[in-house]
Each structure stands twice: as structure tokens, then as C-alpha cells.
Amino acid sequence: MIGLATWSCRAIVRVGVAMMLSAAAAGAASADETVSVGGSRVALIRPASARASVILLPGGDGAINVGEQGDIHGLLGNQLVRTRKAYAARGLAVMVADTNTDLKAAVDYMASIKRPVTVIGTSRGTLRAAEGIARGARPDALVLTSGFLSPESGSSSNVMSILGAPSALPRTLVIHHSSDACKFTLPAGVDPFIKWSGGRARVKWLSGGAEEGDPCQARGHHGFNGLDGQVVSLAAGFR
């Protein structure tokens, strides 16, 4: 008969081995790495069995300053940069693109990992998304958060003006905060964009969260401060 102490030791060993195997599996499931896409360095999180892919286009100047191991040193507070691992946790292959990344090359790269490929841009990243699509990038879907959408958004440079016609627009989800006070992404710009899209785009309005500091920065409603989980859930689920 096995003594209680012996049984306990064996149980502890089994639990410890199971935990190590689980940790090893998690490590194998996704790892940060730096890859070159069209001559631009980007950060990549590549799950072992991705169910889809996303390309994240941060706002601001778009310079994420990627290190050697997928480590990011710029725009760390940006809503897409700070939530990149939350997308990977949902089984998505994730690329965080730098400002000069060729979007067509990025879409092709992620398509080789797993389609569908969704481009997600926030703030000025929505302009880079539109510019990439205008140059020939063909993602399966597009998500525009806190976007420079139309002239009514507050900027002469916007997704509508860059694309020119809605025929270039893939299936599109707009995620916008009803209290976004940034002068370039005003809520008033959303409805004109949705109408212009001719049924290719729909909108999901969010409210609540916190407003701190510059209304055009990540800690305001513009950056969905306090609402990261909702944004990720909506964007990750749109394919």
C-alpha cells in the first residue's frame, strides 16, 4: 500500500510536469519575432495553428521601432500596440506594421500564414490603411477605429478622399467612440462615411471608459481608454 506521503509526492510531480508541459505548449503556440516585409521590419506573433490573421496599423507617426525579437519600443501606449497580445490570445496571427510597411506585401505575407486577413487601423493608421488599399492591397476585411473617415471627421485627408470610390473598400467595420473629441476623428464623420460606403461598411458605437489628457491621444476616448476588451472583441470577431 502506498503511503500518503509517497502518493502526495507523486501527485505533486505529476502536477509539476503537467504545468511545465502546458507552459511549453503555450510558448510554442505563439512567439514574438521580427520579420522583414517588403524591406520593412515588423513585429509578428505567430500561433502554431492560427485561425485567421490581422495586421495592426497604429496611429500617430506609425513608428513602432521594432527590436530583434519582436520587441516594440515606440507607440507603446497606442491602442493597437498595447492590445496586440490579446489578438494572439484569440488564436490570430498578428503583425504590427511599421509606418513604412508596404500593406500589399504585408497582406500577402499574412495570407501565407492564414486567411482571412483583416487590416485593423486606428487614428492615422486608418489613413495608411486607405493608402495601402489604394495601392493594391487586398485584405479580406478592414476595421477602422477612431478613423479619419470623411471630411466631416475634421480633416481634408481621410479614407473617402484617399480611396475616391467605395468600390475599393473591402467589408469594413467602423468602431468609434460616441464622445471622441479629437478634432480629426469627430463622431460627425461616421455617418457620411457609412452612407458613402454603399453598404460595404457598418458601425459599432462605444461609450464609457476614461478621458485623460490630449483628446487625440491614447488615454482619451479617442484611444478607447478603459475599453480595450470591447475593441479587441469586436475587431477580432470581424472577418
N, C-alpha and C positions, 0 to 999 in steps of 0.2 A: 504493500500500500504506500502510495506516495505521500510523503509528509506535506503538511500545509505550507511550510517554508519553501520546500522544493517546488511545489506547484506554483507558489507565488512568484518565485524567481523565473520559472519557465514562462509564466504569463507575462511578466514584465519584459522578458527578452522578446517574446512574440510581438508584443505591442510596440517595442522599440524598433524591431525590424520592419514592421508594417509602416511605422511613421517614416522611417528612412526611405523605404520604397516609394511611399506616397510623395515625399519631398523630391525624390529623384525624378518621379514621373512628372511632377509639376514643373521641375526645371527643364525637362525635355520637351514639355508641351509648348513653352514659349521662352524665347531668349532675345534680349536686346542686341542688335548688331548694327553696324554701319555698312551701308552698301552704296555703290555708285550707280546712279540712274541718269543717263544722258549727260554724264560729266559732272553731275551734282551729287554731293554727299547727302544722304538721307538716313533717318533713323527707322529701323524696321523691327517689329515684333512679329515673329513667325511661329504660330502654333503648329504642333505636329500634324494636326488634322483640322485645318481651317474650314469653316463652313461658308465663308464669304470674305471679302476684302474691303478695307476702307483706306482712303487716302485723306489725311488731315492737312488742311491748309490754314495755318494760324493767321491771326490778324497782324496789325502793326506793320513793321518793315519785313516781317516774314523770316527774319534771320534767326534760326534756331541754334546755330553754332554747334554742329554735331561733333562729338569726340570720336574716339577709335572704337568704342564698344557700344554704340547706340546711345551714349550718354548725351544729353541735351543741356546746353549752357546758356541758351538765350530764350527769352519769352516764356520763362518757366511758369509765370502766373496765368498765361493765356489759357482760355477755357479749354481749347482742344489739346494743348500740350499737357496741361495738368490732369486731363482725364484719359490720356492715351492708353494707360494700362487697363482702364475699365472697359474699353472696347475689346482688348485682347482677352479679358476675363470672360467675355461673351462668345469666345471661340472665333474671333475675327482676326485675320492677318492685318496688321496695322502699319502703315507707312506715315511718318510725319515728314512732310516735304519741306525743303528749304525754299527761300524766296525765289531762287533762280531755277528751280526744278522744272524740267520740261514735262508738262502734265500728260501729254500723249505718251511719252516714254514711261512715265510713272504708271499710267493705266495699263499699258501693255505688260509692264513688269508684274504688277499685282494680278493681272489676268492669268499670267503663267503660274501663279500660286493657287488662286481660286477665284472664279467668278461666282456671283456677280460682284462687280467693283463699284463701290459708291464713293464719290468725292464729297467730302464734307468741308465746307469753308466757313470761316467766321469773320465778321467785320471786313477788313480789307482783303482777307483771304477769299471773300466772295468775288472780288474783282479779279483776282488771279485765277479763280475757277472759271469765270466767264472768258477771260483772255485765253486760257488753255483750250477751252471748248471751241472758241472761235478759230484757233489754230489747228484744230483737227482732233483733239482728244475726244474719245467716245466712251465715257463711263456709262454703266448701266443705269445709274441713278445719281441724283445730285441733292445734297442737303445744304441749304443756305441759312446760317444762323446769324442774327443781328446784321443783316445784309444791307449793302449799298444796292438797293433793288431797282429803284426808279427815280426820276427827277424829284418826285415828291419826298423821297427819302432825305434829300438835302444836299445832294452832290450831283454835279453835271456828269461825273464819271460814275456809271452804275451798270448793273448787269444788263438792263434793257438796252442802253446805248452801245455797249460793247458787242452784244450779240446781234442787234439790229432787227432780228425777226425771231419769233418764238419757235420757229421750225427747228432751230438749232438746239433747243432746250430738251434735255432728257427728262424722264419722270423726275419731278422736283418736289421736295418738301421744304417749306419755309418754316423755321422756328424763330419766333420773335417775342420779345417781352413787351407786354402792353404798356409798360412805363419806361421803355428805353428813351433816355433823354439825350443821347448822343446826337449832335446836330447833323450827322451824316447818315444816320440809320433810323430816322424818325418812324414811328409806327404808321404815320400817314402814308408812307411809301409802299406799304404792303399791299393794300387792296388794288391800287393801279397795276402793280406787277402781276397779281393773280389774274386780273381781268385780261391783261396783255398776253398772258401765257396761253390763253385759249384752251384751258382745261388740262394743260400739262403740269400745272403746279397747284398745290394746296397748302394751306397754312395751319399751323398749330400755335395758338397763343399761350404764353405762360405768364404767370403773375406771381407776386410774392418775392421772397428772397430778401437780400440786403443791398442797399445803395450806399457806397462809401467812396469818397474822393471824386476824381475826374469821371464824369458820366460816360466818357468814351473809353474807359479802361476796364480791366478785367474784374475789378472789385465793385463795379456798379451793376445795375440791371442789364446794361449792355453786355456784360460778361457773365450773366446768369449767376451772380454770386449767391450761393446757397441753394442752387437748383441743378447742380451738376448731374445728379442721378436722373432727373427727369429728362434733361437734354440727351444724355447718353442713351437712355431707354428709347426715346423717340427716334434718334438718328440711327442707332444700331439696328432698330427694327424695320427701317425703311429700305426695302430692296426691290 
